[in-house]
Amino acid sequence: MKNYTVTFLGPVQGVGFRYTVRALANRFDVTGYVKNMTDGSVELVVEAKKSEFESFLQAINNRLGHYIRDTKIEESDADNLYTNFEIRF
């Protein structure tokens, strides 16, 4: 298990991005959260196996890629802090 922090840049706020990501998360074995940031980006924090994370990220790109201008990904060891996937405000 790993922890992935993903920052999505572009016109990703105000388009249902977080709600779509949460709905997609239900199809994968992932925990964590998605959150709008004050700079206009969206932060995604996921704990999952690498293959599951990659499939989840691909599903996000397939569904919302037209809003995403850039993606930054940081990987670290999982902390097992999450029990579900949620939207944070």
URLINDA-V254220 format. One record per backbone hydrogen bond with DSSP energy under -1.0 kcal/mol. NH is the residue of the N-H (numbers start at 0). CO is the residue of the C=O. If there is no record, write none. Layout:
# URLINDA-V254220
nh->NH co->CO
nh->NH co->CO
This chain:
# URLINDA-V254220
nh->1 co->47
nh->2 co->75
nh->3 co->45
nh->4 co->73
nh->5 co->43
nh->6 co->71
nh->7 co->41
nh->8 co->69
nh->11 co->9
nh->19 co->15
nh->20 co->16
nh->21 co->17
nh->22 co->18
nh->23 co->19
nh->24 co->20
nh->26 co->23
nh->27 co->24
nh->29 co->27
nh->30 co->46
nh->31 co->83
nh->32 co->44
nh->33 co->85
nh->34 co->42
nh->36 co->40
nh->39 co->36
nh->41 co->7
nh->42 co->34
nh->43 co->5
nh->44 co->32
nh->45 co->3
nh->46 co->30
nh->47 co->1
nh->52 co->48
nh->53 co->49
nh->54 co->50
nh->55 co->51
nh->56 co->52
nh->57 co->53
nh->58 co->54
nh->59 co->55
nh->60 co->56
nh->61 co->57
nh->62 co->58
nh->63 co->59
nh->64 co->60
nh->66 co->63
nh->68 co->8
nh->69 co->8
nh->71 co->6
nh->73 co->4
nh->75 co->2
nh->77 co->0
nh->85 co->31
nh->87 co->33
